[in-house]
Amino acid sequence: QKTVRVEIGLFSFKAVQIKANYKKIKNYDVVKISSKHTVAPREKHIIEPLFDKMQQAKSSWLRTDFVWSIIERKKGEYNFSVYDNIVDKLAQRNISVLGIITAGGIKGMGAEKNPEEWCAYIRATVTHFKGRVDYWEIINEHDHPFHPVTADENKGRGYGKLLKMAYQAVKEANPD
């Protein structure tokens, strides 16, 4: 049985070209879907064909950001419609989601500066997707030199503090 890993150009909400290039790397078949121009992820003409290609490739997981500043555009008001569309379309194709909790909120807010608001976003997101997204990653590339968490002199300690808070918030929203 082959393991298929799919790398998808949804980062920064770039549209994907639905022409997959297959390349053998070690034990994986990698499907690279390249970015061409910027669109919102809710664009059906991009998302649906992409997810169809994933289904054809027998992909069973998609790893994607659940961007704080998209979910909470106004302080305390959560709108999950962009991600409801993505999660629902994937579920129709029996593709599971690994959600990535991001650290950057609406202008001027960030996990390290606003931990209470960040934890509220995490609880709201995990609660909303309970039963549809059950696995969460906390902050992609937390060790990137431009990430605010690594700006302090202790580097990993800042991320460690956020990770503890995030773990607590996730477990409060979904103990399973």
N, C-alpha and C positions, 0 to 999 in steps of 0.2 A: 504494500500500500504506500502510495506517495503522499508526502506532505506538501501542500500548496500554500505558499505565503504570498499575499497580495500587498503590494505597496501602492498606496493610492494618493494622488495629488490633491486631496481636499485641504491640505494645510494652507492656511491663509485664504481659504475659500476660493481656490482657483479651480476653474473648470477643467475637466479632464477630457482628453482626446480618447474616444472609445475604440482606439486601435491598440490592442495589447501586443507588446513585444515579449516573447517568451525566451528565457535564457536559463540554462541549467547552471546552478551553483550548488556544489556539494550534494546534499540530499534533498534539496528544495527545488521546486519549479517556481521561479519568481515571475510574477506577472507585473510588469511595470506599466503604469498608465500615466502618460505624461501630461503636464499642465500646459495650457495654451493661453487662456485669458481669464480675467477675474469675473466671477459670478457668485451669487449667493447659493449656499448648498441646497436650498429648497427648489432650485430650478429643475423641474421634472425632466426636461429634455436632456439633462446631464445625468442626474441622479438615477433615474430608472434604467437607462441603458448600462450605466456603470454597474449597478447592482445585478442586472441580468448577466453581465459578463462574469461577475463574481460567482453567481450561481452556476453558470456553465463551467467555470473552473473548479467547481465543487469546494469553494471556499466556505468555511463554517464560521469565521470570525471577522469582524471589522473593528479596528482600534481607532477611535476618533476623539478629538477634544470636545468637551461640552463647555464652551467658552463663556466664562462668567459675564463678560461685558455684552454678550448677545442675549443671554438668559435674563440678566437684570440690567436693563437699559436705564431704568429709573430706580433710585434707591428704594428697596423694599417691594418692588413690583417685578414679579417673575413671569416670563413668557417662554414657554417651552415648545412653541409651535414648530420652530425650525427642526428641533431634535425629535419631536414626536413624529414628524414626517419621515425622518431618516430611520428611526428605530422601527416604526411601523412597516415601512417598505422592506427593511431587512428581515423582519419577522415573517413577512409573507413569503420570503425565500429561504426560510430556516437558517438565517445567518444571525449569529449572536453578536452582541456588542460589548467591547471592553471600553468603558467610558474613562476619559481622562479629565480629571478635575484641574482646571487652570487656576493660575494665581493672580491674574490681572483683571481687575474689575472696571467699572465705569471710571471715567477720567478722574485721576487723582487717587483712586483706590487701588490697593494691592493687598495681597494676603499678609505680607509682613507688617504693613502699616495699619491695616484694618482687620485684625484676626476675628473679631466678633461677627462682622458683616460677611467675611469669607466663610466662616462656619455656618452662618445662616443660609448662604447660597448653596453650600454643600448639602446641608440637611434638606433644603427645599428640592434640590435636584435629585438626590438619592430617593427621597420620599416619592416624588413624582414618578420616577422610573422604576420603583420597586416592582419586582416580578418581570420586568422587561429588560432591565440592565442590572445585573447582580454582581458584576465585577468592576472595580474602579482602580485606576492608577492615579496617584497623587502627583501632579505637576510633571509634565514632560520636560526632559532636559534641565532638571533643576541645577545641574552642575555647569551649565553653559556660562561662560564668563560675563555675558551681558544680563543674566538673570539677577534681579534684585536680591534674591536669597543668598547669592554667592558674593555679593558686594561687601559683606562684612568680613572682618579679619578671620573669623572662625569658620567661614564657609559652610561646612557640613552641619554645624550646630544650628544655624538658622533654619536649614531644611529639616533637621531633626525635630525642632520645635513645631514647625508647621505640620510635619507628618503626624506627630502625636495628636495635635488638635484635629486634624482631618480624620484620623482613625476614629477618634471619639465621636465626631459629628456623623460619620458614615454609620457607625454602630448604633447611634441613637436613632437614626432614620430607618435603618434596616439591620436588626440584630443578626439576621441570617447571613 
